Amino acid sequence: MRASLPGPPITNYARPAAPAFTATPTLQSTAFSPLIRGTPPPSAVASASPVRPPIGGYTHGVANYDITRGHAGRAPQTPYIPTMGPVTGLNTPVHGATGTEHSATPGLISGPTSESASLPGSAITFPEEPEDLCGSHAPHAGMGQSSLWGFFKGVAEKPLVKTVLDKTKHSVESMITTLDPGMAPYIRSGGDVDIVVTSNKEVKVYAVRDAFQEVFGCATVNGELAESNIAPQPVGYAAGLKGAQERIASLRRSGVIHEKQVAVSIESFIAELLPDRWFDIGCLILEDPSLGLQLEVFTQATPLPLHFVQQAQGETPPNYGLRWSGLATTIGEVLERSLPHTTRTDWHVSLTGLSRRHMVHSAAKVLAGLYKQRLMARGS
């Protein structure tokens, strides 16, 4: 029987202790220390230290760091968004090795200095378009202010565009004067033309003002009450012209207007143009004593029913002192009593559908055109 050999001696070996290292590295005292899990032991790391953000010169911790520091109490903005309003309190930017500007404020890195513009005293930058010195980079976008103005001026001078603009301007002015009639004398008042109308009735003053302002562009037109010193209802062309002249003369004699004042006078009269066919006509005259000029025009003739004229003749006494010039009762007074919803001042619209203001305006525009031609001929 084979004898058993004794085994090797059993020795109690101590298990080596595991290397002592923490799973999470100790947080450094700077605000930008990274939190890294599973960091290998120092012996396994290369001797060269890794590249990290600059951490020198900062003493603030993560918990008590004020993110609005250096931003005037506002939250920090991205480098390429301009700050709305002046930004103060930012330090001077420092240049890094890569050609970029690093802000002294943590977390703000501006773009390259060649492609950005900085606000005075601020590290916040925003893109800036490169200057095109040749003007060939964008031919249409580089149009100067003078060229742009010339373009609009050229378009506005075209006949069709000018007509549209004039109509639009007239519509706006009409709307303003309709909503506030008191604005009419101020919209296009001024210029070298100063006219006094020998009446304070709106139907006459407004018609003459609109006509002269349309012809001259700007004109000052006011009305003054004047007496004609003839019959209330003139009969015949001579009586109508005499009444218009007397209104201007009365204003000059009383000192209401000076001797050289340009004046426009309107006088309505009736005339028998055909046997038993009577018409109402308006006489408009313009006097410019400095030029020794007097111009006369007449409105369109409005037909009158014969019985209305006969009624006005019957109400005028045979011994009426001004019978040489006309009748004591006007046609307007007769029509006001005879026709409902008719006034003595504007009865034309009831008979013809066209207002007296429109009739006076048309004649006054002709008068203004004639006067403008005389002024231009004198100036040349």
PAROVO-360602 format. One record per atom (N, C-alpha, C): residue in one letter; x, y, z. Coordinates in steps of 0.02 Angstrom, whole numbers, plus 50000, padded with zeros to 5 digits. Layout:
<recs>
AXYZ...
</recs>
This chain:
<recs>
M500444993950000M500005000050000M500445006150000R500275010349946R500695016449940R500535021349994A501075023950022A500985028850076A500845035650047S500375039250076S500185046050052S500695051150073L500835055450024L501325060750038L500975066650072P501325069550115P501025075450148P500955081350100G500375085050100G500255090850056G500655096950075P500625101750033P500995107850049P500665111550107P501065114850139P500785118350198P500295123850177I499775124150210I499245129250196I499405135650234T499455140850193T499625147250224T499045152250213N498845155650263N498305160750258N498595167350231Y498455168250164Y498675174550134Y498145180050144A498355186050158A497885191850165A497705194650096R497035195450082R496815198350019R497015205850014P497305207349958P497535214449954P496945219349955A497055224749987A496515229949993A496425233649926A495795235049912A495635238749850A495905245949852P496095248449796P496355255449797P495805260449819A496005264849860A495515269749887A495485275849843F494895276649809F494775282949773F494015284149772T493845290349769T493135292149771T492855292049700A492205290249696A491875290049630A491785296849600T491685301849642T491575308749619T492145313149643P492485316449599P493055320649622P492805326549663T493245328949702T493085334649745T492965340849702L492405344549716L492235350549678L492715356149695Q493015358849643Q493485364249655Q493115370749671S493495375449691S493195381749712S493025386449656T493085384249594T492915388749538T492225387049511A491945391649475A491275390649449A491265386349387F491825384949356F491835381349294F492195374649300S492255371649360S492565365049368S492085359849344P492285355349298P491825350249273P491715344749322L491115341749320L490945336049363L491015329749322I491505325649337I491675319749297I491605313549340R491245308749315R491175302249350R491675297249323G491895292849366G492345287449345G493025289849324T493305294849358T493965297349341T494485292049359P494915290349313P495435285349330P495925287949381P496265283649414P496755285749465P497295290149434P497615294149473P498115298749447P498665295349409S498835288949428S499385285549394S499215283849322A498565283049306A498365281349238A498285287149193V498335293449218V498245299549178V498915301949154A498935304349093A499565306849066A499795312949105S500425313949102S500715319449140S500465326249116A500295326649052A500045333049026A499345334349050S499225340149077S498555341849103S498095343449046P497445341549052P496965342948998P496835350448991V496585352448928V496425359548915V495775361248949R495775366248988R495175368449025R495065375949014P494445378249024P494315385449019P494725389249070P494885395549055P495265399449104P494865400449168I495195398549223I494845398849288I495205403549336G495735406449314G496095410849360G495745417449370G495815420149429G495535426749444G494815426749464Y494485420949472Y493785420649492Y493745417749562T493365421049602T493285418849671T492575417149688H492105418049639H491405416749653H491275409249647G490845406749687G490645399849682G490035399049639V489845392849627V489275391449585V488625393649618A488575392649682A487945393949717A487785401349722N488295405549731N488155412649742N488375417049685Y488455414249624Y488665418349567Y488055421949537D488125428349525D487585432449498D487635432649422I487145429549388I487185429149315I487045435849282T486765440449319T486625447049290T487205451849300R487745449349328R488335453649339R488605456149273G488695462849268G488955465749206G488455466449151H487815465249164H487305465849111H486765470749131A486925475449172A486455480749191A485815477949221G485885472549260G485305469749294G484885465349250R485095463849187R484715459549142R485065452949135A484705448049111A484995441549099A485495442049042P486055438349044P486545438648990P486255436448924Q486485439648869Q486235438048803Q486775434448764T486565431248709T487045427748668T487485432848632P488085430848611P488555435748584P488315439248522Y487875436048481Y487685439048417Y487005442348419I486725443748477I486095447448484I486255454148515P486145459648481P486315466148509P485875467748569T486165471048617T485795473048677T485365479148660M484725478948681M484275484548669M484385489848723G484775494748707G484925499848756G485655499748775P485895505048808P486605505248827P486775500048878V487345496748869V487585491648915V488195494348949T488195494449014T488765497049052T489005491749101G489605492749125G489855488249177G490245482449150L490335481749082L490705476149054L491445477949050N491865473149062N492585474249059N492825474148987T493435476148977T493725476248910T493855469248887P493675467448825P493775460648801P494515459148793V494695452748803V495385450448796V495405445948735H495945446048699H496025442248638H496345435548654G496045430348628G496315423648637G496795421848582A497055415848587A497545413748538A497225411748473T496585410648471T496245408348410T495985414048368G496115420148384G495875425848345G495205428248366T494905425548420T494255427748444T494345432048505E493815435748521E493825440048580E493475436448637H493805435748693H493505432648752H493305438148800S492675438048818S492435443048865S492695441548934A492825446948971A493025445949040A492475443349083T491855443849059T491285441049096T491235433649080P491185429349130P491175422049117P490605420149072G490755415549025G490235412748983G490095416548920L490415422548909L490285426548849L490905426448806I490845423648746I491405423648699I491145426548634S491435431948612S491195435248551S491505432048491G491235433748432G491475431048370G492125434348349P492365432648290P492985435548265P492915443048257T493465446548272T493435453848270T493355456448200S493555452748149S493495455148080S492795454748053E492335451248087E491655450448062E491135453248110S491335457048159S490865459548208S491045466548227A490545470048253A490635476848277A490425477248349S490805480448391S490665480748463S490365487448480L489925487348528L489665493548556L490205496948597P490185503548604P490695506948643P490685504548715G491275502048738G491335499648806G490975493248820S490805489348768S490435483148779S490775477548740A490765471448768A491035465648735A490515461948695I489885464048698I489355460848660I489385463448589T489405458948541T489495460848471T488925458248430F488835461048370F488335458648323F488615459348253P488365455348205P488655455348138P488595462048104E489065463448062E489085469648023E489205468047950E488785470947906E488865469647836E489525472647811P489895469047771P490525471947745P490375477747699E490805482647702E490715488747661E490905487347589D490455489047544D490575487947473D490825494547444L491475495147437L491765501347414L491655502447340C491585497047302C491505497747230C490785498847209G490305496847253G489605497647236G489355492547187S489755487147175S489545482047126S489305475747159H489325475347225H489115469147258H488375468147253A487985473447263A487255473047258A487015479347223P486955479347158P486805485547122P486145488547140H485645484447156H484985487247172H484945489247245A485255485347290A485215486947361A485645492947377G486145494547337G486585500147352G486345506647324M485735507247304M485465513447275M485475518947327G485745524647309G485805530247356G485145533647366Q485155538347415Q484535541947430Q484335546347373S484825549547339S484655553947284S484355549947226S484615544047212S484335539947159S483635537647176L483525535847239L482855533747260L482365539447254W482575545447275W482135551247270W481995552847197G482495552147155G482385553447084G481905548447053F481935542247077F481465537147051F480755539047068F480625540747132F479945542547152F479715548947118K480185553647110K479995559847077K479815558647004G480185554246971G480025552646902G479365549246895V479205544746942V478555541346939V477985546246952A478085550747000A477545555547018A477405560446962E477895561546918E477795566446864E477435563446804K477315556946804K476955553946748K476225556346750P475925557546693P475245560446691P474735556246728L474755549646719L474255545446752L474335545546827V474965544846850V475095544946922V474925551746952K475085557046916K474935563846941K474185564846947T473805562246899T473085562846903T472805559146963V473065553146975V472835549247034V473005552847098L473625555547103L473825559147163L473405565347174D473255569047120D472845575047127D472135573347151K471855568047122K471185566047144K471185563647216T471705560047236T471755557747305T471815563647353K472245568447334K472325574447376K471675578347381H471325579047324H470695582747326H470175579047368S470175572347365S469695568547405S469825569247479V470475569047498V470655569847569V470465576847593E470625581947552E470445588747572E469695589647577S469325586547531S468595587047534S468325583747597M468615578047615M468405574647676M468545578947737I469135582147739I469305586347796I468835592247801T468715595547744T468275601447746T467555599547759T467355593347742T466675591147757T466595589947832L467095586547862L467065585247934L467165591547975D467595595947951D467735602147987D467775607847936P467215611047920P467235616447869P467705622147887G467845623047951G468295628347970G469015627347949M469195621247927M469875619947905M469995622147833A469475623447795A469555625147724A470015631047712P469955636547750P470385642247734P471125641047749Y471295635747786Y471985634747808Y472355629347770I472005625047733I472345619547700I472795622047645R472525626247600R472925628747544R472945636347543S472925639347601S472985646647605S473715648647602G473825654747579G474505657247573G474675658747501G475325659647489G475535661247422G475505668747409D475595670447346D475615677547326D474925680247307V474425676047301V473765678247280V473325679447341D473095685547348D472675687547405D472045690747376I471485687347387I470845689447357I470345691047412V469955696347402V469395697947445V468755697447404V468285693447428V467635692647395V467145697447428T466745700947387T466285705947414T465645702647439S465705697647481S465125694347511S465385689947568N464945688947617N465115684347672N464705677847669K464365676747613K463975670547604K464445664847584E464355659147617E464795653447604E464735651047532V464135651447502V464045648947435V464485652747385K464645658947399K465065662947355K465805662547376V465935663447439V466635663547462V466975656847452Y466645651447470Y466945644847463Y467055643047389A466585645147347A466655643547275A467255647247245V467335653547262V467905657447236V468555654847266R468565653147330R469175650647361R469405644147329D468945639447320D469125633047290D469385634047219A469075638547181A469285639547112A469985642447108F470135647547147F470795650647144F471345646147172Q471185642347222Q471675637647249Q471815631847202E471315629847163E471435624747113E471875627247056V471795633547038V472185636346982V472885638347004F472945641647062F473595644247085F473945639547133G473615634347157G473915629947206G473795632447277C474015638447292C473895641647357C473625648647345A473125650547384A472835657147378A472465658747442T472505664947463T472135667247522T471515670947498V470935668347516V470295671147494V469855672047556N469635678247566N469195679847622N468595683847595G468075683947635G467465687447616G467305693347661E467045698647631E466825704647668E466145706747641L465685708147687L465015710247668L465045717147636A464705717647579A464695724047542A463995725147513E463825731647503E463185733547475E463265735247401S462725733447363S462755734847291S462455741647273N462045744347316N461735750947305N461285751047243I461035745247224I460545744947169I459955740647194A459495739247150A458905735247168A459105728247190P458735725247238P458895718547261P458905713347205Q458475714247155Q458465709647098Q458645713547035P459295713647016P459475717246955P459175713946893V459035718046843V458755715646780V459205718246724G459485713446685G459905715346629G460655714746645Y461045714046591Y461775713346599Y462095719646628A461855725346607A462155731646631A462035732446706A461435730646729A461295731246801A461705726346841G461805720146814G462215715246850G462935717446856L463215720246803L463905722646805L463965728746852K463455733146850K463475739046894K463455737046967G463045732046984G463005729847053G463655726847077A463995722947035A464635719947055A465165725247066Q465185730247023Q465675735647030Q465545739847093E464895741047107E464735745047166E464925741547232R464895735047233R465095731447294R465845732447309I466255732147257I466975733347268I467105740547288A466765745147254A466865752247269A466665754047340S466115750947365S465895752447433S466405750147485L466735744447473L467245742047520L467855746647519R468025749247462R468605753847459R468435760547492R467845762947481R467655769447512R467625768947588S467385763347613S467335762547686S467995760647719G468515759347679G469165757647708G469225750347730V468745746247713V468795739147732V469365735847695I469465737647632I470035735247593I470415741247567H471075740447556H471475746147533H471395746947457E471665752247431E471555754047362E471865749147312K472385745647332K472715740947287K472505733747297Q472015732547339Q471795725747354Q471445722647294V471635716447277V471295712747224V470625710247252A470085711547215A469415709847239A469035706247185V468595701747207V468145698047163V467435699447187S466995701347141S466305702947159S465825698747116I465265696847147I464765692547114I464085695947121E463735696347066E463065699247066E462625695147020S462055692647047S461585688847006S461055693546978F460825692146919F460315696146886F459895691546841I459335694246819I458915690646772I458895694546706A458795690846652A458775694046586A458305690146541E457965693846497E457515690846448E457915689746383L458205683846377L458625682446319L458215680946256L457625678346267L457155676946212L456475679746232P456035680846185P455365683446204P455025678946256D454865682146313D454535678646369D454945672646395R455595672846383R456045667646409R456565671046452W456485670046517W456925673346565W457435668346594F458025671046610F458565666846637F458905670546695D459145666646740D459545669246796D460285668246779I460675673546786I461385673446767I461785676946822G462385674746832G462825677946881G463415681346847C463555687546869C464115691346842C464695691346893L465285689246872L465875689246914L466395693846884I466655698446924I467185702846900I467775702546948L468375703646921L468985704046961L469325710646946E469495714346999E469845720646992E470525720147026D471045722046988D471725722447015D471995729446999P471925734147046P472125741047032P472865741847017S473285737547045S474005738247033S474185736746960L473775732646927L473885731246856L473415735146812G472935738846842G472425742146802G472005737146764L471825731746797L471505726146763L470805724946791Q470325723746745Q469655721546764Q469445716046715L469245710346744L469025704546705L468295703046722E467905701146672E467205699446682E467055692546652V466695688446690V466435682046664V465725681246690F465375676546660F464675675446679F464555667946689T464105666546734T463915659546746T463445657146692Q463315650746693Q462825648046646Q462135650746661A461725651146610A461045653946618A460565648546641T460195650046695T459705645446723T459005647746703P458625643646668P457955645746646P457485646546704L457045651546698L456555653046751L455845652546722P455395649546760P454685649446739P454425656746735L454035658146683L453805665046671L453385667746728H452965663446758H452505665946810H452875668146873F453465665346886F453855667546943F454135674646931V454345675946870V454595682646853V454025687746855Q453445685846830Q452865690446831Q452655691946903Q452715687046947Q452535688147017Q453015693247049A453655692747035A454145697547062A454025704447033Q453845704846971Q453695711346940Q453065714546971G452565710246987G451955712847017G452055715347087E452555712847124E452685715047193E453125721247196T453345723747139T453775729747138T453335735847122P453305740747166P452885746647154P453105750547091P452625753747057P452805757546996P453275763347011N453215766247070N453635771947088N454265769947127Y454465763747121Y455055761347158Y455665765247135G456045767847183G456605772347168G457155769047128L457275762647137L457815759147102L457555754947044R456965757047019R456655753046965R457085753046902W457515757846895W457955758146837W458445752246835S458585749646894S459085744146897S458765737346906G458125736946929G457845730346938G457205730346978L457075724847013L456455723747051L456595723947126A456055725347163A456115725747235A456095718847268T455805713947234T455765707147260T456205702547218T456615698547250T457065694147214T456695687747192I456975684447142I456695678147119I456765672847174G457285673147213G457365668347267G456815668747319E456595674947334E456055675647382E455405672847355V455285673747292V454675671047262V454685663447263L455255660547244L455315653147242L455285650247312E455545653747361E455535651147430E454815650547455R454385655247434R453685654947455R453285649947412S453505648747352S453105644747306S453285637347307L453915635747317L454145628847314L454345626347383P454125620447402P454325617747468P455055615747468H455355616147527H456055614147538H456525618047491T456375624347483T456785628647439T456985634847478T457635636747473T457885642747506T458025648047453R458005654247475R458115659847429R458845660447407T459295657547446T460005658147430T460245652747381D459915647047380D460135641647336D459525637947308W459125641547270W458535638547240W458695635047175H459305636047150H459505633147085H459475625447086V459655622547143V459655615247146V458955612347143S458455616247165S457775613847162S457495613947090L457725618747051L457485619146982L457885615046933T458535614746943T458965611546893T459355605446919G459385604646984G459795599247013G460525601047021L460715607047001L461405609447007L461415615447055S461855615147104S461865620347155S462175626847127R462015632247160R462295638647140R463035638947153R463255635647205R463965635447221R464365632347163H464095627147134H464435623947078H464465628647017M463925632247006M463915636946950M464425642546960V464445645247021V464915650647035V465635648047032H465735641947056H466405639047055H466665638346984S466245636046939S466465635146870S466665641846839A466255646946849A466425653546822A467035656546856A467095655546921A467675658146957A468325654846935K468285648546916K468885645046892K469115647946826V468635649646783V468805653046720V469115659846735L468835663446783L469095669946801L469805669346828A469935664346870A470605663246898A471095661446843G470875657346795G471315655646740G471515661646697L471035666046684L471185672146646L471665676746685Y471555677146750Y471985681446791Y472695678646794K472765672046797K473425669046799K473805670246734Q473455669946678Q473775671346614Q474025678546610R473635683146636R473855690146636R474465691146680L474475687846737L475055688446781L475675685446749M475605679746715M476175676646682M476425680946625A475975683946587A476175688346533A476535694546559R476315697046615R476645702946644R477335701146671G477395694946700G478045692946727G478555691446674S478335689346615S478805687846561S479025694246525
</recs>
